[in-house]
């Protein structure tokens, strides 16, 4: 076989589309594994592996393409992809590409979740066909997706493609339409953090060029090995962890985001076991590992093979880089492996990155100068009140141009002057699907003083120093008070650290006009265990003090919100403008309010009716509740199971178990994915059977889950679970699989509620 690699780029003849790449590798290295999907157990056993070779992927894609073409011969037709974690999504994605159609990845909704986002995607894209799995189709039908009210089509036709036999569905040699380099490969829907979600049109040409950029910037070669957990319906997971290794003709080892959420150790263990060289994620992933991976677990890790740990899609914290390096240096992790980078859907993925093996660039900036739009670098970090640490995101690559432009005058900024980041190059996507006016405004900007263009206006603020790009915030969210710029994510971080009652990653800083003057408002969720003892004056005073000391700002209002109620996008980003509008319209779910003009309101008037039942003081006898496993000689019954669930919830939420009604929905308690994972682990330990993560999302109420455990599992002793019949085992497996469906839709939302929000990725 010919050598597929030059020092950087694979030598693939006629590879003008990503379809060409897969076809040629299927011929040149048919038996090489393209993807391995790891399914982790809850009992720390070795993960199950599902493998897919290049030949198998090519054949599966041809089968799916033929199925699509038999249902509709219209090329460039958008096709909705809704799948749980696994390799079926990858097969379906390439099936769309092989058919000359446009893939539309979407996050699967969980049971009892609003279908607003998936409805809007179907309506906006005009998709007439949806590809999905058999299990997920059942959920979608229950949720009513098949009867969407869409003006131009009567119904969405769902095709199940996850269990196709490779060789005997259709003739795999049937001709496939010619796919052109300028053809749209897929629509990447943005999260809509500052507006309605929009579909970015990514062409095959964009993909090929950006994959070359990533390969060169990351220093990838035929020896590279990927490990990744990022959701595949987002650009970072799809373009980074799926299409980059496929472009290189190498192997990528994937796992579900829910497994990472359940045990961050699983991610690092996969890197260690498979000797991966490239892996990464947003900043919060590294913070989660520092906090959750135990010292005992670290003893089993060998991270010396990890050459490149990319960090992007949200503000990169210098403190996180330092903490992770210190925690995992004994495991062989090197500081030079960290690779801060910057990208977005509108540029296919990558915009900038540094040189492999270089130490991340970290500068200390003068806060006052930064508020004036100047990046004044200081020699020493003098403290959070006067300086701010920023991490460099590298430089441009391969035919790409980055400019810093004044967003009002469109004049080029000087070095170290903060302005909007503008990008031009073959990696910039084609625009927004069916949004001509927005495409013209965002993708076709010209610099006033040089007439350079067209450029993509990223909407992000930053500056260049010695060619290094630094990102400082978002234009639409920038708060301007008395002529100075303030970045909301910095204020929010200050607020979250000001008092233990405040929930991490769940605050919004914005300004409102009061009597002709811009004033600062903070909307902040309260930790649930503080609701029953919330001292509004104490918390508001702490917030006011911290913001005044660190940002020299006076607050107009502090709005304390019910746990889980702050407005977020589907990927977990705070919707600051939506929070602002809700504040002005008095529609926030408020548990405490302080206003400069009102001083302090009575606590009794600030608690909503729904929260008043959650602030009772637990009796001393309830504080020592324990969850004891049922003895094998005891029979399971509905009362005992409901009692266990109610006791677990009461302990976790710090409420009286007698206040819990079995007919209540789990959602009424504000349970997030982290708690869902903890619940499934505890329930499995108590029942002495394996139950996978998020089983509670399958059931609307506590009582319905209890009835399922009685009527479906049908055992009376723990030992019976080990010898249950094959149909029962399959039923349990199915429900466990189904319980993970839709967790992708919440993964970023719930992790980011614990960690830092994803700010830059649109």
C-alpha positions in Angstrom: 0.0 0.0 0.0 1.3 3.5 -0.8 2.3 5.8 1.9 -0.7 7.9 2.7 1.2 10.7 4.5 3.5 13.5 3.7 5.1 15.2 6.7 1.7 16.8 7.4 -0.9 16.0 4.8 -2.3 12.7 3.5 -1.6 12.0 -0.1 -5.2 11.3 -1.3 -5.8 11.7 -5.0 -9.0 13.5 -6.0 -10.0 14.2 -2.4 -12.0 17.3 -2.9 -14.9 16.2 -0.6 -15.0 14.3 2.6 -16.9 11.5 0.7 -13.8 11.1 -1.5 -11.7 10.7 1.6 -13.8 7.9 3.0 -14.1 6.1 -0.3 -10.4 6.0 -0.9 -9.5 4.8 2.6 -12.2 2.1 2.2 -10.2 0.9 -0.8 -6.6 1.5 0.5 -7.1 0.2 4.1 -10.5 -1.5 4.3 -9.8 -3.5 7.4 -8.3 -0.6 9.5 -10.5 0.4 12.3 -12.0 3.9 11.9 -13.9 4.2 15.1 -14.2 2.4 18.4 -17.1 3.3 20.7 -16.7 2.6 24.4 -19.7 1.8 26.5 -18.8 1.9 30.2 -20.4 -0.2 32.9 -21.4 1.2 36.2 -19.4 -1.5 38.0 -15.9 -0.5 36.9 -15.6 -3.4 34.6 -13.8 -3.1 31.3 -15.9 -1.0 28.8 -17.6 -2.8 26.0 -16.3 -2.0 22.5 -18.1 -1.5 19.3 -15.8 -1.3 16.3 -16.2 0.0 12.7 -13.7 -0.4 9.9 -13.3 1.9 7.0 -14.8 -0.7 4.7 -17.8 -1.3 7.0 -18.4 2.5 7.3 -18.3 2.9 3.5 -20.7 0.0 3.0 -23.1 1.2 5.7 -23.0 4.8 4.3 -23.9 3.4 0.8 -26.8 1.4 2.2 -28.2 4.4 4.0 -27.7 6.6 0.9 -29.6 4.1 -1.3 -32.4 4.0 1.2 -32.6 7.8 1.2 -32.5 8.0 -2.6 -35.4 5.4 -2.8 -37.5 7.7 -0.7 -36.5 11.0 -2.3 -34.2 11.7 -5.3 -33.9 15.4 -4.5 -30.2 16.1 -3.9 -29.4 18.9 -1.4 -32.3 17.8 0.6 -31.8 18.4 4.4 -32.1 15.2 6.4 -32.5 15.4 10.2 -30.2 13.1 12.3 -31.4 12.3 15.8 -29.4 9.6 17.5 -28.2 8.5 21.0 -24.5 8.2 21.5 -22.9 5.6 19.3 -21.6 4.7 15.9 -25.1 4.8 14.2 -24.9 8.6 14.0 -21.6 8.4 12.0 -23.0 5.9 9.6 -26.1 8.0 9.1 -24.1 11.2 8.6 -22.0 9.7 5.8 -25.1 8.1 4.4 -26.5 11.6 3.9 -23.3 12.8 2.3 -23.1 9.8 0.0 -26.6 10.5 -1.2 -25.7 14.1 -2.0 -28.1 15.3 0.8 -27.5 17.7 3.6 -27.0 16.3 7.1 -28.8 18.2 9.9 -27.4 16.9 13.3 -29.8 17.5 16.2 -29.6 16.8 19.9 -32.2 14.1 20.9 -34.8 15.4 23.4 -35.3 13.4 26.6 -38.7 12.3 27.8 -40.8 15.1 29.2 -38.5 17.7 27.7 -39.8 20.5 25.5 -39.6 19.9 21.8 -39.2 23.6 21.0 -35.6 23.3 19.7 -36.1 20.2 17.5 -39.3 21.7 16.1 -37.6 24.9 15.2 -34.7 23.0 13.5 -37.2 20.9 11.4 -39.2 24.0 10.5 -36.1 26.1 9.7 -34.2 23.4 7.7 -37.2 22.2 5.8 -36.2 18.6 6.5 -38.7 16.0 5.2 -36.8 12.9 6.3 -35.4 12.0 9.7 -32.9 9.3 10.4 -32.9 7.8 13.9 -32.6 4.6 15.9 -35.4 2.2 16.7 -35.4 2.9 20.5 -35.2 6.7 20.0 -38.0 6.5 17.4 -40.3 5.1 20.0 -39.5 8.1 22.3 -40.0 10.6 19.5 -43.4 9.2 18.6 -44.5 9.4 22.2 -43.3 13.0 22.3 -45.3 13.8 19.2 -42.4 14.7 16.9 -44.0 12.8 14.0 -46.9 15.3 14.0 -45.0 18.5 14.0 -46.9 21.5 12.7 -44.8 22.5 9.8 -46.2 24.7 7.1 -44.5 23.3 4.0 -44.7 19.6 4.8 -47.4 17.5 6.4 -45.2 15.2 8.4 -41.6 14.2 8.9 -40.8 10.7 7.5 -38.7 8.8 10.0 -36.4 6.0 8.8 -34.7 3.6 11.3 -31.1 2.9 10.2 -29.3 1.7 13.2 -29.7 -2.1 12.7 -29.1 -2.4 9.0 -27.1 -5.5 7.9 -24.0 -4.4 6.0 -24.2 -6.6 3.0 -27.9 -7.6 2.3 -30.1 -4.5 2.6 -29.4 -3.1 -0.8 -26.8 -3.5 -3.5 -23.8 -1.6 -2.0 -22.4 -1.2 -5.5 -25.4 0.9 -6.6 -24.1 4.2 -8.1 -24.0 7.1 -5.7 -24.6 10.7 -6.9 -21.6 12.9 -7.6 -20.9 15.1 -4.7 -19.2 18.4 -5.6 -16.7 20.3 -3.5 -19.0 23.3 -3.3 -21.9 21.2 -2.1 -23.2 21.8 1.4 -22.2 18.8 3.6 -24.2 19.6 6.7 -26.0 22.3 8.6 -24.5 23.1 12.0 -27.1 24.8 14.2 -25.6 27.3 16.6 -26.6 27.3 20.2 -28.3 30.7 20.1 -26.6 32.1 23.2 -27.3 35.7 22.0 -30.2 35.1 19.6 -32.3 32.5 17.9 -30.4 29.3 16.7 -29.2 29.6 13.1 -27.9 27.0 10.7 -24.4 27.4 9.4 -23.9 26.0 5.9 -20.7 24.0 5.9 -19.5 22.9 2.5 -17.2 20.0 1.6 -14.6 22.5 0.6 -14.8 24.1 4.1 -14.4 20.7 5.7 -11.3 19.7 3.6 -9.6 23.0 4.2 -10.3 23.1 7.9 -9.3 19.5 8.4 -5.9 20.4 6.8 -5.6 23.4 9.1 -6.3 21.2 12.2 -3.8 18.6 11.0 -1.0 21.0 10.5 -1.8 23.1 13.6 -2.1 20.1 15.9 0.9 18.3 14.3 -1.0 15.2 13.5 0.5 12.2 11.7 -0.3 8.6 10.9 0.8 7.8 14.5 -1.9 10.0 16.0 -4.7 8.4 18.1 -7.8 10.2 19.2 -10.0 9.7 22.3 -13.1 11.9 22.6 -16.4 12.2 24.5 -17.8 15.4 23.0 -21.4 15.3 21.6 -21.3 14.4 17.9 -24.1 16.8 17.0 -21.9 19.8 17.9 -19.1 21.0 15.7 -16.3 20.3 18.2 -17.3 16.6 18.5 -18.2 16.1 14.8 -15.5 18.0 13.0 -12.8 17.5 15.6 -13.3 13.9 16.9 -14.9 12.3 13.9 -14.0 14.0 10.7 -10.4 14.9 11.6 -9.3 11.3 12.4 -11.2 10.1 9.3 -9.4 12.7 7.2 -6.1 11.3 8.5 -7.1 7.7 8.0 -6.5 6.8 11.6 -8.5 5.5 14.5 -10.7 7.5 16.9 -12.0 6.1 20.2 -15.2 7.6 21.3 -17.4 7.5 24.4 -20.7 9.0 25.5 -20.7 12.4 27.2 -22.9 10.8 29.9 -20.1 8.4 30.7 -17.7 11.3 31.0 -20.2 13.2 33.2 -20.7 10.1 35.4 -17.0 9.4 35.8 -14.5 11.9 34.3 -11.9 9.2 35.2 -13.3 7.1 32.3 -12.0 9.7 29.9 -8.5 9.8 31.3 -8.5 6.0 31.7 -9.3 5.6 28.0 -6.4 7.9 27.1 -4.1 5.9 29.4 -5.3 2.5 28.2 -5.2 3.2 24.5 -2.1 5.4 24.6 -4.0 8.2 22.9 -2.0 11.2 21.7 -4.8 13.8 21.0 -7.9 14.5 23.2 -9.5 17.5 24.7 -12.6 19.6 25.4 -13.8 22.8 26.9 -12.2 24.3 30.0 -14.8 22.8 32.4 -13.7 19.2 31.4 -10.3 19.8 32.9 -11.8 21.4 36.0 -14.1 18.5 36.5 -11.2 16.0 36.3 -9.3 18.0 38.9 -12.3 17.9 41.3 -13.7 14.4 40.6 -10.8 12.1 39.8 -9.6 10.7 43.1 -5.9 10.2 44.2 -6.5 6.5 44.1 -7.7 6.6 40.5 -4.8 8.8 39.5 -2.4 6.0 40.6 -3.7 3.9 37.7 -3.2 6.5 35.0 -0.4 6.8 32.5 -0.9 10.1 30.6 2.6 10.2 29.1 1.3 9.4 25.6 -1.0 12.5 25.6 0.8 14.9 23.3 -2.0 17.5 22.6 -4.8 18.4 25.1 -6.8 20.9 23.2 -8.8 23.4 25.2 -11.5 25.6 23.5 -15.1 26.6 23.0 -15.3 28.6 26.2 -13.1 31.0 28.2 -9.8 29.3 29.0 -8.7 29.8 32.6 -5.1 30.0 33.4 -5.9 28.7 36.9 -7.4 25.6 35.3 -4.3 24.9 33.2 -2.1 25.2 36.3 -4.4 23.0 38.5 -4.7 20.2 36.0 -1.0 20.1 35.3 -0.2 20.0 39.0 -2.8 17.3 39.6 -1.8 15.0 36.8 1.9 15.6 36.4 2.6 12.5 38.5 0.6 10.6 35.9 2.9 11.8 33.1 0.9 14.7 31.9 3.1 17.6 30.6 2.2 21.3 30.7 3.4 21.6 27.1 0.6 19.2 26.0 -2.0 21.9 26.7 -3.2 23.5 23.5 -5.5 26.5 23.9 -7.4 27.2 20.7 -10.3 29.3 19.3 -13.0 28.3 16.9 -16.7 28.4 16.0 -19.3 26.8 13.8 -19.1 29.7 11.3 -15.5 28.8 10.6 -16.2 25.1 10.3 -14.3 24.6 13.5 -10.7 25.9 14.0 -9.8 29.6 13.8 -6.5 29.8 15.6 -4.1 27.6 17.6 -0.5 27.7 18.7 2.6 25.6 18.0 2.5 22.1 19.3 4.8 21.6 22.3 4.8 25.3 23.1 3.9 26.3 26.6 0.5 28.2 26.7 0.9 32.0 26.5 -0.6 33.7 29.6 -0.5 37.4 30.2 -1.6 39.6 33.1 -3.7 42.6 31.9 -4.5 45.8 33.7 -8.3 45.7 34.4 -8.9 49.4 34.0 -7.1 49.6 30.7 -9.1 46.5 29.5 -12.3 48.3 30.3 -11.1 51.2 28.1 -10.5 48.8 25.2 -6.7 48.6 25.7 -4.8 45.4 26.5 -2.1 46.7 28.8 0.2 43.8 29.8 1.7 44.0 33.3 4.8 42.2 34.5 3.2 40.5 37.5 -0.3 39.3 38.4 -1.2 41.8 41.1 -4.5 40.3 42.2 -8.0 40.0 40.8 -9.0 43.6 41.7 -6.4 45.2 39.5 -5.3 42.6 36.9 -6.8 39.8 34.9 -5.1 36.7 33.5 -5.8 35.9 29.8 -4.7 32.8 27.8 -3.5 33.1 24.2 -5.4 31.1 21.6 -2.5 30.9 19.0 -2.4 32.4 15.5 -4.0 31.9 12.1 -3.1 29.0 9.8 -3.1 28.3 6.0 -4.6 31.1 3.9 -6.6 32.4 6.8 -6.5 36.1 7.9 -7.4 37.4 11.3 -8.1 41.1 11.9 -9.1 43.1 15.0 -11.7 45.7 13.9 -13.6 48.5 15.6 -17.2 47.1 15.6 -18.7 50.6 15.2 -16.4 52.2 12.6 -15.1 49.1 10.9 -11.6 50.6 11.1 -8.6 48.3 11.8 -7.5 48.3 15.5 -3.9 48.7 16.5 -2.0 45.9 18.2 -3.1 45.5 21.8 -6.3 47.4 21.1 -9.5 45.4 21.8 -11.9 45.1 19.0 -14.1 42.6 17.1 -12.4 39.5 15.7 -12.9 39.2 12.0 -11.8 36.1 10.0 -11.4 35.4 6.3 -10.3 32.2 4.6 -11.5 29.0 2.9 -12.5 27.6 6.3 -15.2 30.3 6.7 -18.6 28.7 6.0 -21.1 29.7 3.3 -23.5 31.7 5.5 -26.7 31.0 7.3 -29.3 28.7 5.8 -32.2 30.7 4.4 -31.1 33.9 6.1 -29.8 36.2 3.3 -29.8 39.4 5.3 -27.9 37.9 8.3 -25.5 36.2 6.0 -24.7 39.5 4.2 -24.2 41.3 7.5 -22.1 38.7 9.3 -20.2 36.9 6.5 -19.6 39.8 4.1 -18.0 42.5 6.1 -15.4 44.9 4.7 -12.7 46.9 6.6 -13.4 50.6 6.1 -9.8 51.9 6.0 -8.3 49.1 3.8 -11.3 47.8 1.9 -10.2 44.3 2.7 -12.9 41.7 2.6 -15.1 39.9 2.8 -14.7 38.9 6.4 -16.7 36.9 8.9 -17.7 39.1 11.9 -17.3 36.6 14.8 -19.1 38.7 17.4 -16.2 38.0 19.7 -13.9 40.7 21.2 -10.2 40.2 21.4 -6.8 41.6 20.6 -3.5 40.6 18.9 -0.1 40.7 20.5 2.9 39.5 18.6 0.6 37.6 16.3 -1.1 35.8 19.2 -4.9 36.0 19.5 -6.5 36.7 22.8 -10.3 36.5 23.2 -11.9 38.7 25.9 -15.6 38.5 25.4 -18.7 38.9 23.3 -19.9 42.1 21.7 -23.6 41.8 22.4 -23.0 40.9 26.0 -20.5 43.6 26.7 -21.7 46.0 29.5 -20.8 49.6 28.9 -21.2 51.9 32.0 -19.8 55.4 32.1 -17.8 54.8 28.9 -16.0 51.7 30.1 -16.4 48.1 28.8 -17.1 45.3 31.3 -17.2 41.7 30.3 -20.1 39.8 31.9 -18.3 36.5 32.3 -15.8 38.2 34.5 -18.5 39.8 36.7 -20.4 36.5 36.9 -17.3 34.7 38.1 -16.8 37.3 40.8 -20.4 37.0 41.8 -20.4 33.2 42.0 -17.3 33.2 44.3 -18.8 35.9 46.6 -21.1 33.6 48.7 -21.5 29.8 49.1 -25.3 30.1 48.6 -24.7 30.9 44.9 -24.7 28.2 42.3 -21.7 28.0 40.0 -22.2 28.7 36.3 -25.7 30.0 36.9 -25.5 33.8 36.8 -26.2 36.5 34.3 -24.8 40.0 34.3 -26.5 42.6 32.1 -27.3 46.3 32.0 -30.6 48.1 31.9 -31.4 51.8 31.3 -32.7 53.6 34.4 -33.5 57.3 33.9 -31.1 57.5 30.9 -28.3 55.7 32.6 -27.0 52.2 32.1 -27.1 50.3 35.4 -25.8 46.8 36.3 -28.1 43.9 37.2 -27.2 40.5 38.5 -29.5 37.5 38.1 -28.2 34.5 40.1 -29.4 31.1 41.0 -29.3 30.0 44.6 -28.0 26.6 45.7 -31.0 24.5 46.6 -29.7 23.6 50.1 -29.6 27.4 50.9 -33.2 28.1 50.0 -34.5 27.2 53.5 -32.0 29.5 55.2 -31.6 32.2 52.6 -30.6 35.5 54.1 -31.3 37.9 51.2 -29.6 40.9 52.7 -26.4 38.9 53.5 -26.1 37.4 50.0 -26.9 40.7 48.2 -24.4 42.5 50.4 -21.7 40.0 49.6 -22.4 40.3 45.9 -22.4 44.1 46.0 -19.2 44.2 47.9 -17.3 41.8 45.6 -18.5 43.6 42.4 -17.6 47.0 43.8 -14.1 45.8 45.0 -13.1 43.9 41.8 -14.9 45.9 39.1 -15.6 49.3 40.6 -19.3 49.1 39.7 -22.4 49.8 41.7 -25.3 47.4 41.3 -28.8 48.5 40.6 -30.4 45.1 41.4 -29.6 41.6 42.6 -32.1 39.0 41.6 -31.9 35.7 43.4 -33.5 32.9 41.3 -35.0 29.5 41.9 -32.6 26.6 41.4 -32.6 25.5 37.7 -34.6 28.4 36.4 -32.1 30.7 34.8 -32.6 30.9 31.0 -30.1 28.8 29.0 -29.7 27.5 25.5 -29.8 23.8 24.7 -26.1 23.5 25.1 -26.1 25.2 28.5 -25.1 28.7 27.8 -26.6 31.6 29.7 -29.0 33.7 27.6 -28.1 37.0 29.0 -30.4 39.1 26.7 -33.3 36.8 27.5 -32.6 37.1 31.2 -32.6 40.9 30.7 -35.9 40.9 28.9 -37.4 38.6 31.6 -36.2 41.0 34.3 -37.8 43.9 32.6 -41.0 42.0 32.1 -41.0 40.6 35.7 -41.1 37.0 34.5 -38.0 35.6 36.3 -38.7 33.0 39.0 -37.5 35.1 41.9 -36.8 33.9 45.5 -35.0 37.0 46.6 -34.7 40.6 45.3 -32.6 43.6 46.3 -32.9 46.9 44.5 -30.9 50.1 45.1 -34.0 52.2 45.1 -36.0 49.7 47.3 -33.2 48.6 49.6 -34.6 45.4 51.0 -37.9 43.5 50.6 -39.2 41.1 53.2 -38.2 37.5 52.8 -41.7 36.3 53.2 -42.8 38.1 50.0 -39.9 36.8 48.0 -40.5 33.1 48.2 -42.6 31.6 45.5 -45.4 29.2 46.4 -43.6 26.3 44.7 -40.5 26.9 46.8 -42.2 27.4 50.1 -42.5 23.7 50.6 -38.8 23.2 50.1 -37.5 25.5 52.9 -38.8 23.6 55.9 -36.2 22.7 58.5 -35.4 19.0 58.8 -36.1 17.4 62.1 -33.0 16.2 63.9 -34.2 12.6 63.6 -34.3 13.0 59.8 -30.8 14.4 59.5 -29.2 11.0 60.1 -31.3 9.0 57.5 -29.4 6.2 56.0 -30.1 4.1 52.9 -29.7 0.5 53.7 -29.7 -2.3 51.1 -32.6 -4.7 51.2 -31.5 -8.2 52.4 -31.6 -10.9 49.8 -34.3 -12.7 51.8 -36.7 -9.7 51.6 -39.2 -9.3 48.9 -39.2 -6.1 46.8 -42.5 -4.2 46.9 -43.8 -0.9 45.7 -43.9 0.7 49.1 -40.3 -0.1 49.9 -39.0 1.1 46.5 -41.0 4.4 46.8 -39.8 4.9 50.3 -36.2 4.4 49.2 -36.6 6.9 46.3 -38.3 9.5 48.6 -35.6 9.1 51.2 -32.8 9.5 48.7 -34.4 12.6 47.2 -35.0 14.1 50.7 -31.4 13.6 51.7 -30.0 15.0 48.4 -32.3 18.0 48.3 -32.2 18.6 52.1 -36.0 18.5 52.4 -38.5 16.6 54.5 -39.3 13.3 52.8 -42.9 13.7 53.9 -43.2 16.6 51.6 -42.4 14.4 48.5 -45.5 13.2 46.6 -44.9 10.0 44.5 -47.1 11.4 41.8 -44.7 14.4 41.4 -42.5 14.6 38.4 -38.7 14.2 38.9 -38.4 17.5 37.1 -40.3 19.2 39.9 -37.3 18.8 42.1 -34.9 20.4 39.6 -32.9 17.3 39.2 -30.0 17.7 36.7 -27.9 15.1 34.9 -25.3 14.9 37.7 -28.0 14.0 40.3 -29.6 11.6 37.8 -26.3 9.8 37.5 -25.9 9.7 41.2 -29.4 8.4 41.6 -28.9 5.5 39.2 -25.7 4.5 40.9 -27.3 4.5 44.4 -30.4 2.7 43.1 -28.4 0.0 41.4 -26.3 -0.5 44.6 -29.5 -0.8 46.7 -31.2 -3.2 44.3 -27.9 -5.0 43.7 -28.4 -5.0 40.0 -26.7 -2.9 37.3 -28.7 0.2 36.3 -27.2 2.6 33.9 -27.2 6.3 34.1 -30.3 8.5 33.9 -32.9 5.8 34.1 -35.2 8.3 35.8 -35.5 10.3 32.6 -37.6 7.4 31.2 -40.3 8.0 33.7 -42.4 11.0 34.4 -43.0 10.4 38.1 -41.5 8.7 41.1 -44.5 6.3 41.2 -44.1 5.3 37.5 -40.5 4.4 38.1 -41.4 2.3 41.1 -44.1 0.4 39.2 -41.6 -0.3 36.4 -39.1 -1.8 38.8 -41.8 -4.1 40.2 -43.7 -5.1 37.1 -41.0 -5.2 34.5 -38.0 -6.6 36.3 -40.1 -9.2 38.1 -37.8 -10.6 40.7 -38.2 -11.0 44.4 -34.5 -11.4 45.5 -31.3 -9.8 44.3 -30.0 -13.1 43.2 -32.8 -13.4 40.7 -31.4 -10.5 38.8 -28.3 -12.5 38.0 -30.3 -15.4 36.5 -33.2 -13.6 34.8 -34.4 -14.8 31.4 -33.0 -13.6 28.2 -36.1 -11.6 27.3 -35.9 -9.9 30.7 -32.3 -9.1 30.2 -33.0 -7.7 26.8 -35.8 -5.6 28.3 -33.5 -4.2 31.0 -30.8 -3.5 28.4 -33.3 -1.7 26.2 -34.5 0.5 29.0 -31.0 1.2 30.1 -30.1 2.2 26.6 -33.2 4.2 26.3 -32.5 6.0 29.5 -29.4 7.5 27.9 -31.3 8.9 25.0 -31.5 12.6 25.3 -28.8 13.0 27.8 -26.8 14.7 25.0 -29.5 17.4 25.0 -28.7 18.2 28.6 -25.0 17.3 28.9 -23.6 20.8 28.3 -26.4 22.5 30.2 -26.0 20.4 33.3 -22.2 20.2 33.4 -21.9 23.9 32.7 -24.3 24.5 35.6 -21.6 23.0 37.8 -18.7 24.5 35.9 -18.0 27.4 33.7 -20.3 28.3 30.9 -19.5 27.9 27.2 -19.2 31.5 26.1 -17.5 31.7 22.7 -18.9 28.8 20.7 -22.0 30.1 18.9 
